[in-house]
């Protein structure tokens, strides 16, 4: 690649980040609760989303894991597979992948330069542009199928102009309540907005507060509905050397599938049920997906899709764990997983954003840990000194740092070989922490030491 392309690509990213409203940087001001702009953008591009098959994945937690697992299985089954997810951790191009490979810099640059004047007329958000770019890329590459992860909510999310082969809702918990609703029921109505007429929908978890809403929506849309945790059980699951091993049982048939799960978080056991039920629905729709493809995709998901940031143990002496959990349900699952590890002292590097329920999050953090409060380099970040003061109300003791690198450095230097360092709080914290540890440890990220 020429230096000229690199320079123009960086200028393109600067324009995307600075000129366009970006939710992950500035929050609610960038959220556009309607489908007008994305409809106009896709019309400009000759409606690329009509030219390939899709799976649509929504939910509060787990939708990223489910999306990557589905993509890995379909890749292993021989399908040319697109994957659209958000946000990215390191590089913008993580959002748009083909068979696990990021979209090229040339394609991003070409797309931006070709349509920049039209974008100025439409005035889209950052997210709307990236969704349109993904659809355009997948159509250009003639993918067999693309996994499309919802950005926020469902009903009014820019991805919701597709008509998928199957809709997926992983679970519901309280998150983005300022935009999606204050109750589980209100949030479920937004997530349930991805359910389409006569299109099968898979719900990951049975939840008393939300089941009736999904059932009512499915009935109204004449959509076959199934709850994954009522269709499958996992048995004899054992966690050894960072890997889950066991079997999945299909309750309606008694069929068994051997599993080796390439993602280590406890919460992945819930996600696997969702994934297997979605695959079952696809098989009923005549997709050719063997048990071998299922096993390979689940085992090799990191290698096949480049997935990271979910209870990733990147070092063992001391343990260094990176996890993007940032809402109530995610933090609860994360802390349960951390407690299952054998270590002496726990060091937690964390930072949060202004529009989250910070007090609720802090109330779930263990009081016996050593804390390193910090902030990501984004306008939406809660200042580190404010987080430090709020944490004191919850008897969480530590220091505050204006930069993530400094917080990680302090935690790493203070940790003994038998300790654990957990970095969590947001995608942006993980991004900056990964860069620090990648340089410090001089190790391949994808190989847990």
C-alpha positions as CSV (number, residue, x, y, z in Angstrom):
1,X,0.0,0.0,0.0
2,X,1.3,3.4,-0.9
3,X,2.0,6.1,1.6
4,X,-0.5,8.2,-0.3
5,X,-3.3,5.7,0.3
6,X,-2.4,5.5,4.0
7,X,-2.4,9.3,4.4
8,X,-5.8,9.6,2.6
9,X,-7.2,6.8,4.6
10,X,-6.3,8.5,7.8
11,X,-7.8,11.7,6.6
12,X,-11.0,9.8,5.8
13,X,-11.1,8.4,9.3
14,X,-10.6,11.8,10.8
15,X,-13.5,13.0,8.7
16,X,-15.7,10.1,9.9
17,X,-14.8,10.6,13.5
18,X,-14.8,14.4,13.6
19,X,-17.4,15.6,11.1
20,X,-20.1,13.0,11.9
21,X,-22.0,12.6,15.1
22,X,-20.6,9.4,16.8
23,X,-22.5,7.9,19.7
24,X,-19.6,6.1,21.3
25,X,-17.7,9.4,21.5
26,X,-20.5,11.9,22.4
27,X,-23.4,9.8,23.5
28,X,-27.1,10.5,23.0
29,X,-26.6,13.6,20.8
30,X,-25.4,11.3,18.0
31,X,-28.4,8.9,18.2
32,X,-30.9,9.4,15.4
33,X,-34.1,7.5,16.3
34,X,-35.5,6.9,12.8
35,X,-34.7,5.1,9.6
36,X,-34.9,8.1,7.3
37,X,-31.2,8.6,6.7
38,X,-30.2,5.0,6.3
39,X,-33.1,4.6,3.8
40,X,-31.8,7.5,1.8
41,X,-28.2,6.3,2.0
42,X,-29.1,2.8,0.8
43,X,-31.3,4.2,-2.0
44,X,-28.3,6.2,-3.1
45,X,-26.3,2.9,-3.2
46,X,-29.0,1.0,-5.1
47,X,-30.3,-0.8,-1.9
48,X,-27.4,-3.2,-1.4
49,X,-29.1,-4.8,1.6
50,X,-31.5,-6.5,-0.8
51,X,-28.7,-8.3,-2.5
52,X,-27.6,-10.8,0.1
53,X,-29.0,-12.9,3.0
54,X,-28.7,-11.8,6.6
55,X,-29.1,-12.8,10.2
56,X,-30.0,-9.9,12.5
57,X,-28.7,-10.0,16.1
58,X,-30.0,-7.7,18.9
59,X,-29.8,-7.9,22.7
60,X,-28.4,-6.1,25.7
61,X,-25.4,-8.5,26.3
62,X,-23.9,-11.2,24.2
63,X,-24.9,-10.0,20.8
64,X,-21.2,-9.5,19.8
65,X,-20.3,-13.0,20.9
66,X,-23.3,-14.5,19.2
67,X,-22.6,-12.6,16.0
68,X,-19.0,-13.8,15.9
69,X,-19.9,-17.4,16.7
70,X,-22.5,-17.5,14.0
71,X,-20.1,-16.0,11.5
72,X,-17.4,-18.6,12.5
73,X,-19.8,-21.5,12.1
74,X,-21.0,-20.3,8.7
75,X,-17.4,-19.7,7.5
76,X,-16.5,-23.3,8.7
77,X,-19.5,-24.6,6.7
78,X,-18.1,-23.0,3.6
79,X,-20.3,-19.9,3.2
80,X,-18.9,-16.6,2.1
81,X,-19.8,-14.7,5.3
82,X,-20.0,-11.0,6.1
83,X,-19.9,-9.7,9.6
84,X,-20.9,-6.2,10.8
85,X,-20.4,-5.4,14.4
86,X,-19.9,-2.3,16.6
87,X,-18.1,-0.6,18.2
88,X,-14.6,-1.4,17.2
89,X,-11.7,-1.7,19.7
90,X,-8.6,-1.0,17.8
91,X,-9.3,-0.2,14.2
92,X,-12.4,1.1,12.4
93,X,-12.2,-1.8,9.9
94,X,-13.0,-4.3,12.6
95,X,-16.7,-3.3,12.1
96,X,-16.8,-4.8,8.6
97,X,-15.4,-8.2,7.9
98,X,-15.5,-10.8,5.1
99,X,-14.6,-14.4,6.3
100,X,-12.8,-12.9,9.2
101,X,-10.8,-10.4,7.2
102,X,-11.3,-6.7,7.8
103,X,-12.5,-4.5,4.9
104,X,-9.5,-3.0,3.1
105,X,-8.4,0.6,3.7
106,X,-8.8,1.1,-0.1
107,X,-12.5,0.2,0.0
108,X,-13.2,2.5,3.0
109,X,-11.4,5.3,1.3
110,X,-13.1,4.7,-2.1
111,X,-16.5,4.5,-0.5
112,X,-16.0,7.8,1.4
113,X,-14.5,9.7,-1.5
114,X,-17.2,8.6,-4.0
115,X,-20.1,9.6,-1.8
116,X,-18.8,12.4,0.4
117,X,-20.8,15.1,-1.4
118,X,-24.0,13.1,-1.0
119,X,-23.3,12.5,2.6
120,X,-23.1,16.3,3.1
121,X,-26.7,16.6,1.8
122,X,-28.1,13.7,3.8
123,X,-26.3,14.6,7.0
124,X,-26.0,11.1,8.4
125,X,-24.4,10.0,11.7
126,X,-21.2,8.0,11.9
127,X,-23.2,4.8,12.6
128,X,-25.5,5.3,9.6
129,X,-22.5,5.7,7.3
130,X,-20.8,2.6,8.6
131,X,-24.0,0.5,8.2
132,X,-24.4,1.7,4.6
133,X,-20.7,1.0,3.9
134,X,-21.1,-2.5,5.3
135,X,-24.1,-3.2,3.2
136,X,-22.4,-1.8,0.1
137,X,-19.3,-3.9,0.7
138,X,-21.2,-7.2,1.3
139,X,-23.2,-6.6,-1.9
140,X,-20.0,-5.9,-3.8
141,X,-18.4,-9.0,-2.5
142,X,-21.5,-11.1,-3.2
143,X,-21.5,-12.7,0.2
144,X,-23.7,-15.8,0.8
145,X,-24.9,-14.4,4.1
146,X,-24.0,-11.6,6.5
147,X,-24.4,-11.4,10.3
148,X,-25.6,-7.9,11.2
149,X,-25.3,-6.8,14.8
150,X,-27.7,-4.1,16.0
151,X,-26.0,-1.0,17.3
152,X,-28.6,0.3,19.8
153,X,-32.0,-1.0,20.6
154,X,-33.6,-2.5,17.5
155,X,-36.8,-0.9,16.3
156,X,-35.2,2.4,15.2
157,X,-31.6,1.1,14.8
158,X,-30.1,1.8,11.3
159,X,-29.6,-1.9,10.7
160,X,-33.3,-2.5,10.9
161,X,-34.0,-2.1,7.2
162,X,-33.0,-5.6,6.5
163,X,-35.3,-8.6,6.2
164,X,-33.2,-11.5,7.6
165,X,-33.4,-15.3,7.5
166,X,-33.7,-15.2,11.2
167,X,-33.9,-12.5,13.9
168,X,-32.0,-13.1,17.2
169,X,-32.5,-11.4,20.6
170,X,-29.9,-12.6,23.1
171,X,-31.3,-11.1,26.3
172,X,-32.6,-8.0,27.9
173,X,-31.2,-6.0,30.8
174,X,-31.2,-2.3,31.8
175,X,-28.8,-0.4,29.6
176,X,-29.1,2.9,27.6
177,X,-32.2,3.6,29.6
178,X,-32.1,7.3,28.6
179,X,-32.8,6.2,25.0
180,X,-34.6,2.8,25.1
181,X,-36.8,3.0,28.2
182,X,-36.6,2.8,31.9
183,X,-38.0,-0.7,32.3
184,X,-37.2,-4.1,31.0
185,X,-40.5,-4.1,29.2
186,X,-39.9,-0.8,27.4
187,X,-36.4,-2.0,26.3
188,X,-37.9,-5.3,25.2
189,X,-40.3,-3.5,22.9
190,X,-37.4,-1.7,21.3
191,X,-35.3,-4.9,20.9
192,X,-38.4,-6.8,19.7
193,X,-38.7,-4.2,16.9
194,X,-36.4,-6.4,14.8
195,X,-39.0,-9.2,14.6
196,X,-40.2,-9.3,11.0
197,X,-43.4,-10.7,9.3
198,X,-43.2,-14.5,9.1
199,X,-39.4,-14.5,9.8
200,X,-38.3,-16.9,12.6
201,X,-37.0,-15.3,15.8
202,X,-34.8,-16.9,18.4
203,X,-34.8,-15.5,21.9
204,X,-31.7,-16.4,23.9
205,X,-33.0,-16.3,27.5
206,X,-36.4,-16.9,29.0
207,X,-37.1,-13.8,31.2
208,X,-40.4,-13.3,33.0
209,X,-40.4,-9.5,32.5
210,X,-40.0,-9.7,28.7
211,X,-41.3,-13.0,27.4
212,X,-44.9,-11.9,26.9
213,X,-43.8,-8.9,24.9
214,X,-41.7,-11.1,22.5
215,X,-44.5,-13.6,22.2
216,X,-47.1,-11.0,21.5
217,X,-44.9,-9.4,18.9
218,X,-44.2,-12.7,17.2
219,X,-47.9,-13.6,17.1
220,X,-48.8,-10.2,15.6
221,X,-46.0,-10.7,13.0
222,X,-46.9,-14.4,12.4
223,X,-43.3,-15.2,13.2
224,X,-42.2,-18.6,14.5
225,X,-40.6,-18.0,17.9
226,X,-38.3,-20.2,20.0
227,X,-36.4,-19.7,23.3
228,X,-33.0,-21.2,23.1
229,X,-32.7,-22.1,26.8
230,X,-35.9,-24.1,26.4
231,X,-34.5,-26.0,23.4
232,X,-31.0,-26.9,24.5
233,X,-29.1,-27.9,27.6
234,X,-25.3,-28.1,28.1
235,X,-24.1,-31.0,30.1
236,X,-20.8,-32.1,31.7
237,X,-19.3,-28.7,31.1
238,X,-15.8,-28.4,32.5
239,X,-13.5,-25.3,32.4
240,X,-9.9,-26.1,32.0
241,X,-6.9,-24.1,30.7
242,X,-9.2,-21.3,29.6
243,X,-11.5,-23.6,27.6
244,X,-15.0,-24.9,28.2
245,X,-15.6,-28.6,27.2
246,X,-18.8,-30.6,27.3
247,X,-21.8,-31.5,25.3
248,X,-25.0,-29.8,24.0
249,X,-28.2,-31.7,24.1
250,X,-31.1,-30.9,21.8
251,X,-34.1,-31.5,24.1
252,X,-36.6,-32.3,21.3
253,X,-34.5,-35.0,19.8
254,X,-31.9,-36.0,22.4
255,X,-29.2,-35.3,19.9
256,X,-25.7,-34.7,21.4
257,X,-23.0,-32.5,20.0
258,X,-19.5,-32.3,21.5
259,X,-18.3,-28.8,22.3
260,X,-15.0,-27.1,22.9
261,X,-15.7,-23.4,23.3
262,X,-13.1,-21.0,22.2
263,X,-14.4,-18.2,24.4
264,X,-13.8,-18.4,28.1
265,X,-16.4,-16.3,29.9
266,X,-19.1,-18.1,32.0
267,X,-21.7,-16.1,30.1
268,X,-20.6,-17.8,26.8
269,X,-22.6,-20.9,28.0
270,X,-25.8,-18.9,27.5
271,X,-24.6,-17.6,24.2
272,X,-23.8,-21.1,22.9
273,X,-27.4,-22.2,23.4
274,X,-28.6,-19.1,21.4
275,X,-26.1,-19.9,18.6
276,X,-27.0,-23.5,18.4
277,X,-30.7,-22.7,18.2
278,X,-30.1,-20.2,15.4
279,X,-28.1,-22.8,13.5
280,X,-31.0,-25.3,14.0
281,X,-33.4,-22.8,12.4
282,X,-31.0,-22.2,9.5
283,X,-30.7,-25.9,8.9
284,X,-34.5,-26.1,8.7
285,X,-34.3,-23.5,6.0
286,X,-32.0,-25.8,4.0
287,X,-28.6,-24.2,5.0
288,X,-26.0,-27.0,4.8
289,X,-24.2,-26.8,8.2
290,X,-22.7,-30.0,9.6
291,X,-21.9,-30.9,13.2
292,X,-18.2,-30.6,12.3
293,X,-18.7,-27.0,11.0
294,X,-20.5,-26.2,14.3
295,X,-17.7,-27.7,16.4
296,X,-14.9,-26.0,14.4
297,X,-16.7,-22.6,14.4
298,X,-17.3,-22.6,18.1
299,X,-13.8,-23.9,18.9
300,X,-11.9,-21.6,16.5
301,X,-14.0,-18.5,16.7
302,X,-11.1,-16.2,17.6
303,X,-9.0,-17.4,14.8
304,X,-11.8,-17.4,12.3
305,X,-13.2,-13.9,13.1
306,X,-10.6,-12.1,15.1
307,X,-12.9,-11.8,18.1
308,X,-11.5,-10.4,21.4
309,X,-12.3,-8.4,24.5
310,X,-14.6,-10.9,26.2
311,X,-12.9,-12.3,29.3
312,X,-9.7,-12.5,27.4
313,X,-6.8,-13.8,29.6
314,X,-3.8,-12.4,27.8
315,X,-1.2,-13.2,30.5
316,X,-1.0,-15.7,33.3
317,X,1.6,-14.6,35.8
318,X,0.0,-12.4,36.8
319,X,-3.4,-13.0,35.2
320,X,-4.2,-10.1,33.0
321,X,-7.9,-10.1,31.9
322,X,-9.6,-7.8,29.4
323,X,-13.4,-7.6,29.4
324,X,-15.7,-5.0,27.9
325,X,-18.6,-5.5,30.3
326,X,-20.1,-2.2,31.2
327,X,-23.8,-2.7,32.3
328,X,-25.4,-4.3,35.3
329,X,-25.9,-7.8,33.9
330,X,-22.5,-7.9,32.2
331,X,-20.6,-6.8,35.3
332,X,-22.4,-9.3,37.5
333,X,-21.4,-12.2,35.2
334,X,-17.9,-10.8,34.9
335,X,-17.3,-10.6,38.7
336,X,-18.6,-14.2,39.1
337,X,-16.1,-15.4,36.6
338,X,-13.2,-13.5,38.2
339,X,-13.9,-15.1,41.5
340,X,-13.6,-18.6,39.9
341,X,-9.9,-17.9,39.2
342,X,-7.1,-18.7,41.7
343,X,-5.2,-15.6,42.6
344,X,-3.9,-13.8,45.6
345,X,-4.8,-10.1,45.1
346,X,-7.1,-8.5,42.6
347,X,-6.2,-5.2,40.8
348,X,-9.0,-3.5,38.8
349,X,-8.4,-0.9,36.1
350,X,-11.7,0.7,35.2
351,X,-13.2,3.8,33.6
352,X,-16.8,4.6,32.7
353,X,-18.8,7.0,30.6
354,X,-21.0,9.8,31.8
355,X,-24.4,8.4,30.6
356,X,-24.2,5.1,32.4
357,X,-25.6,4.2,35.9
358,X,-22.2,4.6,37.5
359,X,-23.4,4.0,41.1
360,X,-25.1,0.8,40.1
361,X,-22.0,-0.4,38.3
362,X,-19.7,0.5,41.3
363,X,-22.0,-1.3,43.7
364,X,-21.3,-4.6,41.9
365,X,-17.5,-4.2,42.1
366,X,-15.6,-6.2,44.9
367,X,-14.6,-4.0,47.8
368,X,-11.4,-6.1,48.5
369,X,-9.8,-5.2,45.2
370,X,-7.1,-2.5,44.5
371,X,-8.5,0.1,42.1
372,X,-6.9,2.2,39.4
373,X,-9.6,4.6,38.2
374,X,-9.0,6.2,34.8
375,X,-10.8,7.6,31.7
376,X,-10.6,6.9,28.0
377,X,-9.6,9.6,25.6
378,X,-13.1,10.5,24.5
379,X,-15.5,13.4,25.3
380,X,-18.1,11.0,26.7
381,X,-15.7,9.6,29.4
382,X,-16.5,10.3,33.0
383,X,-13.5,12.2,34.4
384,X,-11.2,9.9,36.4
385,X,-11.3,12.1,39.6
386,X,-15.1,12.1,39.6
387,X,-15.1,8.3,39.3
388,X,-12.6,8.1,42.1
389,X,-14.9,10.2,44.4
390,X,-18.0,8.2,43.4
391,X,-16.2,4.9,44.1
392,X,-15.4,6.1,47.7
393,X,-19.1,6.1,48.4
394,X,-19.0,2.4,47.7
395,X,-15.9,1.7,49.8
396,X,-13.8,1.1,46.7
397,X,-10.2,2.2,47.4
398,X,-7.5,3.1,45.0
399,X,-5.8,5.8,42.9
400,X,-6.9,7.8,39.9
401,X,-5.1,8.3,36.6
402,X,-5.7,10.7,33.8
403,X,-4.6,8.2,31.2
404,X,-5.4,4.5,30.7
405,X,-1.7,3.7,30.0
406,X,-0.6,5.1,33.4
407,X,-3.4,3.2,35.2
408,X,-2.4,-0.1,33.5
409,X,1.2,0.5,34.2
410,X,0.6,1.1,37.9
411,X,-1.6,-2.0,38.2
412,X,0.9,-4.2,36.3
413,X,3.9,-3.0,38.3
414,X,2.0,-3.4,41.6
415,X,0.8,-6.9,40.8
416,X,2.7,-9.9,42.1
417,X,3.0,-13.1,39.9
418,X,0.2,-14.7,41.8
419,X,-2.2,-11.7,41.5
420,X,-4.8,-10.8,38.8
421,X,-5.2,-7.6,36.9
422,X,-8.7,-7.0,35.5
423,X,-9.3,-4.2,32.9
424,X,-12.9,-3.4,32.3
425,X,-15.5,-0.6,32.0
426,X,-15.9,0.2,28.3
427,X,-14.7,-0.7,24.8
428,X,-12.5,2.4,24.8
429,X,-10.7,1.4,28.1
430,X,-10.1,-2.0,26.6
431,X,-8.7,-0.5,23.4
432,X,-6.2,1.7,25.1
433,X,-5.3,-1.1,27.6
434,X,-4.7,-3.6,24.8
435,X,-2.3,-1.2,23.1
436,X,-0.4,-0.8,26.4
437,X,-0.1,-4.5,27.2
438,X,0.7,-5.4,23.6
439,X,3.8,-3.2,23.8
440,X,4.6,-4.2,27.4
441,X,4.3,-7.9,27.1
442,X,5.7,-8.3,23.6
443,X,3.3,-11.1,23.0
444,X,0.8,-12.2,20.4
445,X,-2.6,-11.2,21.7
446,X,-4.4,-14.2,20.3
447,X,-2.1,-16.6,22.2
448,X,-3.0,-16.7,25.9
449,X,0.3,-17.1,27.8
